[in-house]
């Protein structure tokens, strides 16, 4: 089928940001300001950095490496430690486990959307986009009766301080949130070691390979990873979908008539409004990248959002083409650190859009120019105007 271009009528709220990315790709594809990491802007260079883990280390935090009491997250660990953690986690986080979540995700979407669609104005984040993934993750971790508001608070506090946690000094609030979250899950892990449950966290407690069981610290790492990364990815994806619906109300109508187009719409949203703008790596040796000499130990910032708008790879890269084929976006990373929860995030995004289409005739942003829409992660609040279905 011929690709259909759907130009966004109004300039995106991140116009300045994407203009900066375009300038970097054209003139300074690998560059840095004094004292900052190298910014990598072009698709092929970003792809290379993400894939070549032998040259670009994910162990970017010296402070975390020196903390003997801390188990590093799988996201920022190199082989062989990374391979062991991923192999063990993958045994429990299987396609069957993910597929088993569809009913609870759909039911949760319906409850949240029915409440949101009962009014003419609401908050997309607090009433739908945040409680959906937080509730899904909480259920997967066996805490159905957990305090979702508290989960969201921990996630937001830690995620917004991720840069300082990795390469700086985290705030007191981030340290407190991390401590509270650790105590919360360690208590539940201890109970599961005595009495198994029927959920993902229990499966992880008991999964065993030749490498052995996961330790309490490794299980805690996975709880942090699933709650924070899984929450932020899906919340940002839902916000991205609504941004497109704001700019293209006719596309909302198009999907209502042809729901089979939703998966392609989700993929293009992931490209166009990447949930994570960037990640972080560290050079393992002296190397050459994008015309620059990188020294061993230098920090590198692969700009995923820039790579996903690179017109060397994507025709009409600044246009939203809902049925774009092929669509080799990097929203979920690449290589050994590709997102383990990508299938779950896609499912949540699809079911969220299906629920919107069932209960609404359209929705729009109250403030489409708010800069937080293009911040690192999802905003704390996004006002939306709603047109409930008659």
Secondary structure as UniProt FT lines:
FT   TURN            13..14
FT   HELIX           15..27
FT   STRAND          30..31
FT   TURN            34..35
FT   STRAND          38..40
FT   HELIX           43..51
FT   TURN            53..55
FT   STRAND          56..57
FT   HELIX           62..66
FT   TURN            68..69
FT   HELIX           74..76
FT   TURN            79..80
FT   HELIX           81..92
FT   HELIX           95..99
FT   TURN            100..101
FT   HELIX           102..116
FT   TURN            117..118
FT   STRAND          121..123
FT   HELIX           125..129
FT   HELIX           130..140
FT   TURN            141..142
FT   TURN            144..145
FT   HELIX           148..159
FT   TURN            160..161
FT   HELIX           162..167
FT   HELIX           172..194
FT   HELIX           200..206
FT   TURN            210..211
FT   HELIX           216..247
FT   HELIX           249..257
FT   HELIX           259..261
FT   HELIX           262..272
FT   STRAND          281..283
FT   STRAND          287..289
FT   TURN            290..291
FT   STRAND          292..294
FT   TURN            296..297
FT   STRAND          299..303
FT   HELIX           304..307
FT   TURN            308..309
FT   TURN            311..313
FT   TURN            315..318
FT   TURN            322..323
FT   TURN            331..332
FT   HELIX           335..337
FT   TURN            340..341
FT   HELIX           342..359
FT   STRAND          360..365
FT   TURN            368..369
FT   HELIX           371..374
FT   STRAND          383..388
//
